[in-house]
Amino acid sequence: MIINENEIHIYTTGTELDEDTMISYENILSADEILKAGRYKFRYLRDNYISCRGFLRNVLSGYTGKDPSDIIFSYSE
């Protein structure tokens, strides 16, 4: 996918996904994302985080051509 100048792509996703999709999303998360997901006290929050991050990785993969699990995020204060 390509974003042309003066173009915006907007995506939405649901967070209540079937077990197979959740497993596939969890398998592409980084180690730090897995740790963060594990810190959620309630399962629905954990599943929400995994579904959103997995979806984000798949969308970015479409733009970059990288495998979703190879995308590296960096964070700063």
DSSP file (Angstrom, degrees, kcal/mol; ACC not computed):
  #  RESIDUE AA STRUCTURE BP1 BP2  ACC     N-H-->O    O-->H-N    N-H-->O    O-->H-N    TCO  KAPPA ALPHA  PHI   PSI    X-CA   Y-CA   Z-CA
    1    1 A M              0   0    0      0, 0.0     2,-0.4     0, 0.0    64,-0.0   0.000 360.0 360.0 360.0 150.1    0.0    0.0    0.0
    2    2 A I        -     0   0    0     62,-0.0     2,-0.7     2,-0.0    62,-0.0  -0.982 360.0-144.7-129.5 139.8    1.1    3.5   -0.7
    3    3 A I        -     0   0    0     -2,-0.4     2,-0.1    60,-0.1     3,-0.1  -0.928  23.2-151.0-102.2 117.2    0.1    6.8    1.0
    4    4 A N    >   -     0   0    0     -2,-0.7     3,-1.3     1,-0.2    -2,-0.0  -0.405  35.5 -75.7 -81.3 162.5    0.0    9.5   -1.6
    5    5 A E  T 3  S+     0   0    0      1,-0.3    -1,-0.2    -2,-0.1     3,-0.1  -0.293 119.6  14.6 -57.6 140.6    0.7   13.2   -0.7
    6    6 A N  T 3  S+     0   0    0      1,-0.2     2,-0.4    -3,-0.1    -1,-0.3   0.790 102.6 122.6  62.4  31.3   -2.3   14.8    1.0
    7    7 A E    <   -     0   0    0     -3,-1.3     2,-0.4     2,-0.0    -1,-0.2  -0.957  42.8-165.6-125.1 142.4   -3.9   11.4    1.7
    8    8 A I        -     0   0    0     -2,-0.4     2,-0.5    -3,-0.1    -4,-0.0  -0.989   6.4-155.5-127.3 134.7   -4.9    9.9    5.0
    9    9 A H        -     0   0    0     -2,-0.4     2,-0.4     2,-0.0    -2,-0.0  -0.946  11.3-166.8-109.1 130.0   -5.8    6.2    5.6
   10   10 A I        -     0   0    0     -2,-0.5     2,-0.3     2,-0.0    -2,-0.0  -0.962   5.1-172.9-119.5 131.9   -8.0    5.5    8.6
   11   11 A Y        -     0   0    0     -2,-0.4     2,-0.3     2,-0.0    -2,-0.0  -0.918   6.0-171.5-123.5 148.3   -8.5    2.0   10.0
   12   12 A T        -     0   0    0     -2,-0.3     2,-0.3     2,-0.0    -2,-0.0  -0.954   6.6-179.0-131.6 156.5  -10.8    0.6   12.6
   13   13 A T        -     0   0    0     -2,-0.3     2,-0.2     0, 0.0    39,-0.0  -0.985  25.0-119.6-148.5 157.0  -10.9   -2.9   14.2
   14   14 A G        -     0   0    0     -2,-0.3     3,-0.1     1,-0.1    -2,-0.0  -0.571  11.8-149.6 -89.7 162.7  -12.9   -4.8   16.7
   15   15 A T  S    S+     0   0    0     -2,-0.2     2,-1.0     1,-0.1    36,-0.2   0.463  77.6  83.7-113.3  -4.3  -11.3   -6.1   19.8
   16   16 A E        +     0   0    0     35,-0.1     2,-0.2    32,-0.0    -1,-0.1  -0.780  65.7 165.0-100.6  90.5  -13.5   -9.2   20.3
   17   17 A L        -     0   0    0     -2,-1.0    34,-0.0     1,-0.1    -2,-0.0  -0.663  40.4 -96.4-109.1 159.1  -11.7  -11.6   18.0
   18   18 A D     >  -     0   0    0     -2,-0.2     4,-2.3     1,-0.1     3,-0.2  -0.271  41.5-105.1 -69.5 163.1  -11.8  -15.4   17.6
   19   19 A E  H  > S+     0   0    0      1,-0.2     4,-2.5     2,-0.2     5,-0.2   0.859 117.7  54.4 -60.8 -39.8   -9.2  -17.5   19.4
   20   20 A D  H  > S+     0   0    0      2,-0.2     4,-2.3     1,-0.2    -1,-0.2   0.907 110.1  46.7 -62.5 -42.1   -7.2  -18.3   16.2
   21   21 A T  H  > S+     0   0    0     -3,-0.2     4,-2.5     2,-0.2    -2,-0.2   0.912 111.4  51.7 -66.4 -42.0   -6.9  -14.6   15.3
   22   22 A M  H  X S+     0   0    0     -4,-2.3     4,-2.8     1,-0.2    -2,-0.2   0.916 110.7  48.4 -60.3 -43.0   -5.8  -13.7   18.9
   23   23 A I  H  X S+     0   0    0     -4,-2.5     4,-2.0     2,-0.2    -1,-0.2   0.916 111.3  49.6 -64.4 -42.5   -3.2  -16.4   18.8
   24   24 A S  H  X S+     0   0    0     -4,-2.3     4,-0.6     1,-0.2    -1,-0.2   0.895 113.2  47.1 -65.4 -38.0   -1.9  -15.2   15.4
   25   25 A Y  H >X S+     0   0    0     -4,-2.5     3,-1.2     1,-0.2     4,-0.6   0.923 110.7  51.3 -66.6 -44.1   -1.7  -11.6   16.7
   26   26 A E  H >< S+     0   0    0     -4,-2.8     3,-0.9     1,-0.3    -2,-0.2   0.857 104.2  59.5 -62.1 -33.7    0.0  -12.7   19.9
   27   27 A N  H 3< S+     0   0    0     -4,-2.0    -1,-0.3     1,-0.2    -2,-0.2   0.683 105.2  48.4 -69.9 -18.1    2.6  -14.6   17.8
   28   28 A I  H << S+     0   0    0     -3,-1.2    -1,-0.2    -4,-0.6    -2,-0.2   0.484  88.6 105.9-100.7  -2.7    3.7  -11.4   16.0
   29   29 A L  S << S-     0   0    0     -3,-0.9     2,-0.1    -4,-0.6    40,-0.1  -0.390  72.6-114.2 -74.2 154.3    4.1   -9.2   19.1
   30   30 A S     >  -     0   0    0      1,-0.1     4,-2.2    -2,-0.1     5,-0.2  -0.321  31.4-101.8 -78.6 169.0    7.5   -8.3   20.4
   31   31 A A  H  > S+     0   0    0      1,-0.2     4,-2.2     2,-0.2     5,-0.2   0.891 123.1  50.7 -60.3 -41.2    8.8   -9.5   23.8
   32   32 A D  H  > S+     0   0    0      1,-0.2     4,-2.3     2,-0.2    -1,-0.2   0.851 109.3  51.1 -69.0 -32.1    8.1   -6.2   25.4
   33   33 A E  H  > S+     0   0    0      2,-0.2     4,-2.6     1,-0.2    -1,-0.2   0.886 109.1  50.9 -69.7 -37.9    4.6   -6.2   24.1
   34   34 A I  H  X S+     0   0    0     -4,-2.2     4,-2.0     2,-0.2    -2,-0.2   0.915 111.0  49.0 -63.3 -42.9    4.0   -9.7   25.4
   35   35 A L  H  X S+     0   0    0     -4,-2.2     4,-0.8     2,-0.2    -2,-0.2   0.929 111.7  48.4 -62.3 -45.0    5.3   -8.5   28.8
   36   36 A K  H >< S+     0   0    0     -4,-2.3     3,-1.1     1,-0.2     4,-0.5   0.925 110.1  51.7 -62.5 -43.6    3.0   -5.5   28.8
   37   37 A A  H >< S+     0   0    0     -4,-2.6     3,-1.2     1,-0.3    -1,-0.2   0.887 106.0  56.1 -58.7 -39.1    0.0   -7.6   27.8
   38   38 A G  H 3< S+     0   0    0     -4,-2.0    -1,-0.3     1,-0.2    -2,-0.2   0.672  96.9  64.7 -68.5 -17.0    0.7   -9.9   30.7
   39   39 A R  T << S+     0   0    0     -3,-1.1    -1,-0.2    -4,-0.8     2,-0.2   0.623  75.1 106.8 -82.4 -13.0    0.6   -7.1   33.2
   40   40 A Y    <   -     0   0    0     -3,-1.2     6,-0.1    -4,-0.5    -3,-0.0  -0.490  61.9-150.5 -70.3 133.6   -3.1   -6.4   32.6
   41   41 A K  S    S+     0   0    0     -2,-0.2     2,-0.4     1,-0.0    -1,-0.1   0.849  79.1  55.3 -72.6 -35.4   -5.2   -7.5   35.5
   42   42 A F  S >> S-     0   0    0      1,-0.1     4,-1.9    -3,-0.0     3,-0.6  -0.837  77.0-136.9-107.4 138.0   -8.3   -8.3   33.5
   43   43 A R  H 3> S+     0   0    0     -2,-0.4     4,-3.1     1,-0.2     5,-0.3   0.863 102.9  58.2 -59.3 -39.5   -8.3  -10.6   30.5
   44   44 A Y  H 3> S+     0   0    0      1,-0.2     4,-2.0     2,-0.2    -1,-0.2   0.859 107.3  48.2 -63.4 -33.3  -10.5   -8.3   28.4
   45   45 A L  H <> S+     0   0    0     -3,-0.6     4,-2.3     2,-0.2    -1,-0.2   0.893 112.2  49.3 -70.2 -40.1   -7.9   -5.5   28.7
   46   46 A R  H  X S+     0   0    0     -4,-1.9     4,-2.5     2,-0.2    -2,-0.2   0.942 113.1  46.4 -61.9 -48.2   -5.1   -8.0   27.8
   47   47 A D  H  X S+     0   0    0     -4,-3.1     4,-2.7     1,-0.2     5,-0.2   0.872 110.4  53.8 -64.0 -37.4   -7.0   -9.2   24.8
   48   48 A N  H  X S+     0   0    0     -4,-2.0     4,-2.3    -5,-0.3    -1,-0.2   0.934 110.2  47.0 -61.5 -46.4   -7.8   -5.6   23.8
   49   49 A Y  H  X S+     0   0    0     -4,-2.3     4,-2.6     2,-0.2     5,-0.3   0.933 113.8  47.2 -61.6 -47.5   -4.1   -4.7   23.9
   50   50 A I  H  X S+     0   0    0     -4,-2.5     4,-2.6     1,-0.2     5,-0.3   0.916 112.6  49.0 -62.5 -44.2   -3.1   -7.8   21.9
   51   51 A S  H  X S+     0   0    0     -4,-2.7     4,-2.1     1,-0.2    -1,-0.2   0.900 114.0  45.6 -65.2 -39.7   -5.8   -7.3   19.2
   52   52 A C  H  X S+     0   0    0     -4,-2.3     4,-2.5    -5,-0.2    -2,-0.2   0.920 115.8  44.8 -69.8 -43.8   -4.9   -3.6   18.7
   53   53 A R  H  X S+     0   0    0     -4,-2.6     4,-2.5    -5,-0.2    -2,-0.2   0.899 114.3  49.4 -68.1 -39.8   -1.1   -4.2   18.6
   54   54 A G  H  X S+     0   0    0     -4,-2.6     4,-2.1    -5,-0.3    -2,-0.2   0.923 112.3  47.9 -63.8 -43.7   -1.5   -7.1   16.3
   55   55 A F  H  X S+     0   0    0     -4,-2.1     4,-2.4    -5,-0.3    -2,-0.2   0.927 111.4  51.0 -61.5 -45.8   -3.8   -5.2   14.0
   56   56 A L  H  X S+     0   0    0     -4,-2.5     4,-2.8     1,-0.2     5,-0.2   0.920 109.4  50.4 -57.9 -46.2   -1.4   -2.2   14.0
   57   57 A R  H  X S+     0   0    0     -4,-2.5     4,-1.9     1,-0.2    -1,-0.2   0.890 110.6  49.4 -61.3 -39.8    1.5   -4.5   13.1
   58   58 A N  H  X S+     0   0    0     -4,-2.1     4,-1.4     2,-0.2    -1,-0.2   0.898 111.9  48.1 -67.2 -40.1   -0.4   -6.0   10.2
   59   59 A V  H  X S+     0   0    0     -4,-2.4     4,-1.1     2,-0.2     3,-0.4   0.948 113.0  47.3 -64.4 -48.3   -1.4   -2.6    8.8
   60   60 A L  H  X S+     0   0    0     -4,-2.8     4,-2.5     1,-0.2     3,-0.3   0.850 106.5  59.2 -63.1 -33.4    2.2   -1.3    9.1
   61   61 A S  H  X S+     0   0    0     -4,-1.9     4,-2.5    -5,-0.2    -1,-0.2   0.882 100.7  55.9 -60.6 -38.8    3.4   -4.4    7.4
   62   62 A G  H  < S+     0   0    0     -4,-1.4    -1,-0.2    -3,-0.4    -2,-0.2   0.820 113.5  40.2 -63.3 -31.9    1.2   -3.6    4.4
   63   63 A Y  H  < S+     0   0    0     -4,-1.1    -2,-0.2    -3,-0.3    -1,-0.2   0.833 124.2  35.4 -85.2 -35.4    2.9   -0.2    4.0
   64   64 A T  H  < S-     0   0    0     -4,-2.5    -2,-0.2     2,-0.2    -3,-0.2   0.708  93.2-131.2 -94.5 -21.3    6.5   -1.2    4.8
   65   65 A G     <  +     0   0    0     -4,-2.5     2,-0.2     1,-0.3    -4,-0.1   0.488  65.0 130.4  79.5   2.1    6.6   -4.7    3.2
   66   66 A K  S    S-     0   0    0     -6,-0.3    -1,-0.3    -5,-0.2    -2,-0.2  -0.526  71.0 -97.9 -84.6 154.6    8.2   -6.0    6.4
   67   67 A D    >>  -     0   0    0     -2,-0.2     3,-1.9     1,-0.1     4,-0.5  -0.518  36.5-120.4 -64.1 138.4    7.0   -9.0    8.2
   68   68 A P  G >4 S+     0   0    0      0, 0.0     3,-0.9     0, 0.0    -1,-0.1   0.839 113.1  53.6 -54.1 -34.9    4.7   -7.8   11.1
   69   69 A S  G 34 S+     0   0    0      1,-0.2    -2,-0.0   -40,-0.1   -11,-0.0   0.643 102.3  59.7 -76.7 -12.4    6.9   -9.5   13.7
   70   70 A D  G <4 S+     0   0    0     -3,-1.9     2,-0.3     2,-0.1    -1,-0.2   0.507  77.1 109.1 -91.8  -5.2   10.0   -7.6   12.3
   71   71 A I    <<  -     0   0    0     -3,-0.9     2,-0.5    -4,-0.5   -41,-0.1  -0.577  56.3-156.9 -74.7 129.3    8.6   -4.2   12.9
   72   72 A I        -     0   0    0     -2,-0.3     2,-0.4   -42,-0.0    -2,-0.1  -0.934   3.8-159.3-113.3 126.6   10.4   -2.5   15.8
   73   73 A F        -     0   0    0     -2,-0.5     2,-0.4     2,-0.0    -2,-0.0  -0.802   6.0-156.5 -98.6 143.4    8.9    0.4   17.8
   74   74 A S        -     0   0    0     -2,-0.4     2,-0.3     2,-0.0    -2,-0.0  -0.941   7.2-162.4-120.4 148.3   11.0    2.8   19.7
   75   75 A Y        +     0   0    0     -2,-0.4     2,-0.3     2,-0.0    -2,-0.0  -0.914   9.3 177.2-128.4 150.1    9.9    4.8   22.7
   76   76 A S              0   0    0     -2,-0.3    -2,-0.0     0, 0.0     0, 0.0  -0.926 360.0 360.0-143.8 170.2   11.2    7.8   24.5
   77   77 A E              0   0    0     -2,-0.3    -2,-0.0     0, 0.0     0, 0.0   0.505 360.0 360.0 -70.7 360.0   10.1   10.0   27.4
